[in-house]
Amino acid sequence: MICRVDLIQRLKRDGIEFVLQELKHYGLISTKSSVILKAKQKGVIAIRRMFLLA
């Protein structure tokens, strides 16, 4: 299971730490680079979501 953390309302920096602790064997998706960097530091699979306008 991969969690899309941008959809979790009221999630602050401390909340990201909580999510990373609870999702030990999972990954996350986010558009925020700070979230991706923190996840990679913890060894969690992280997918950066980007928008492409053409």
N, C-alpha and C positions, 0 to 999 in steps of 0.2 A: 504494500500500500504506500502510495506517495501522497503526502498532504500538500494542498495548495494553501499556503499560509496567508496569502493576500486576502482570502475570503473570510478569515477569522477576524471578526470585528473586535476593536479595542485591544489589539495585540501590540504591545510595546516591546522594547528591547528585552526586558525581563521575561516577557511572555515567550519570546523566541528561545531563550535558555530553557524554559519549561518544556516547550514543544520538542526541542532537541533531546532533552533527557527522557521524555516519554516515548519518543519514536526512535529508540536505539537502533533498530534493525531496518529502518525505513528511510525514506528520502523526502525531500520537499521541493516545491516549485514556488518561485517568487519573481517579481519584477524588480525587487530592491537588491542592489548589489551588497549592501551591508549584511543582509540576511544570508545571501549566498556565501559570502566570505566566512561568516560565523559558522555556518553549517559545514563548510569544508575544513575549518579548523578543528571541528569536533569529529571529523571523519564520516559525516553523513552525506549520502548522495544528494547533490543539489543541482537543480535544473533552473537556468535563468530564462524567464519568459520575456520575449521581446515583441514589440509591435512593429510591423513593417508597413509603411505607407508608400504606395507606388503611384 
